[in-house]
């Protein structure tokens, strides 16, 4: 089986995000970059599928030079090879452009199933997997919590508001992965050593035949609205503080 | 030239989801500023009779695709049906719900319509007659103002943020043929297993009571559930509680879970790790109950109680029960 897992490098969840004074983006100094946590579920599912059905796993990623570390992490987890699309015109690209770049590469590779994280925790757009599927003309199932493949039949479960939904489709398809699908493995030391020798193709936009033209862009980045300092309720009696809280919520905040 | 503010209305089990009225109201506001009309797309089966109802929330015209293949929702059938009428009528703006369905549909439309989409928006404005969509980035650690280079400018709106405004318009109904090709439809819904526990969805809740590591174990969440019941609230959890296996992943609030903006968020035994704060800081009022006075959650809280949550929470439940009786 030819399995693809798309990954993105993002700031670690513990990162304090600072906005540049001119609003042109965030300050990147000192950020610890990691594999997008939702993509880890995709890589893990790809590896599990390979272990069960045979085949190989190719990692595809769009991003600047530092992205190579994240591709190597996925190779250390057990993927066979990688494609790194690195072009300054694609840094901070919108979902459409990113999906175009991924599609341009994936079209040239055999692909039975493609995994993408349901969203990347930086831009939180949650679009790339679906757009990629559309550009490739194949089905997509988003937010998958459970996946079964039998032949070319695909059965996927996802949570919708107030229900669990089971969706059936067929290969080839794109699956976007949600927390709960699996427990991503850690890269082993031998895995890390082996990953250094695994092949990664580096391509720029011209090599894959695309020209970046954003359909949407973040024109300005702003800090979140400041919150007024709160009130700490004083006293030793939990019951009295609880009563005061309920009174404030009712009469001052008017939220209950 | 692209013209008009459009929405895709969301129906589940034959009824509009509340967020549909929110996006209709938001669309009306933009259309009034632009001097344009609001049109809605309604896709489903046996739903034509529901269409005119949208007029109440400011919709001038409703395009209805009534087809057995459109119920229940599947990605490929709905994306094809919406794309067909949007391509034909060429609206300037297209708003959808940032629900599970709306996010799935809108992302697929990005590909079909070769346009841009701002996901999970908390604000909309017009600059020079063009849409600017305001949305959280990094789960709310900062915000982005998104501008569009293609039409329709698409945005999904976070539930519970945009007010519902009644503003009666014609709601004229026009049926169209979605021209679905059965051979092209590759996904189908095999089963929908409803949660019959009466649980309120986190992303749509007005009030959330949330518990973290300070809950000490899964068996103690009943005190939060009791409070939630009295307040009509949903129960959430921090990543620590989910990773410990105390609560299901669907309950997680934060950067690797759900981003929520209820009117009231009550954080119990949650220290306030940055990735949790990111997911709930846009709540209108925040209450923190934690015995550690240094917990970062207190810096975000409107009201804080520094005490043992096991003593405080049942008292809050009792006091709320009295006041709400």
Interface residues (C-beta under 8 A of the other chain):
Chain A: X11 X13 X14 X15 X16 X17 X19 X26 X37 X38 X94 X95 X96 X99 X121 X122 X123 X124 X125 X126 X127 X129 X130 X131 X132 X133 X134 X135 X138 X139 X140 X141 X142 X143 X145 X155 X158 X159 X160 X161 X162 X163 X164 X165 X166 X167 X168 X169 X170 X173 X178 X179 X180 X213 X214 X215 X216 X217 X218 X219 X220 X221 X222 X223 X224 X227 X228 X230 X231 X232 X233 X238 X239 X241 X242 X243 X245 X246 X247 X248 X249 X250 X253 X255 X256
Chain B: X12 X17 X74 X75 X76 X79 X99 X100 X101 X103 X104 X106 X107 X108 X110 X111 X112 X114 X115 X116 X117 X118 X119 X120 X132 X135 X136 X137 X138 X139 X140 X141 X142 X143 X144 X145 X146 X147 X148 X149 X150 X153 X186 X187 X188 X189 X190 X191 X192 X193 X194 X195 X199 X201 X203 X204 X206 X207 X231 X248 X249 X250 X252 X254 X255 X256 X257 X259 X263 X264 X273 X274 X275 X278 X281 X282 X284 X285 X286 X287 X288 X293 X298 X300 X301 X302 X303 X304 X305 X306 X307 X308 X311 X312 X313 X315 X316 X318 X319 X320 X323 X324
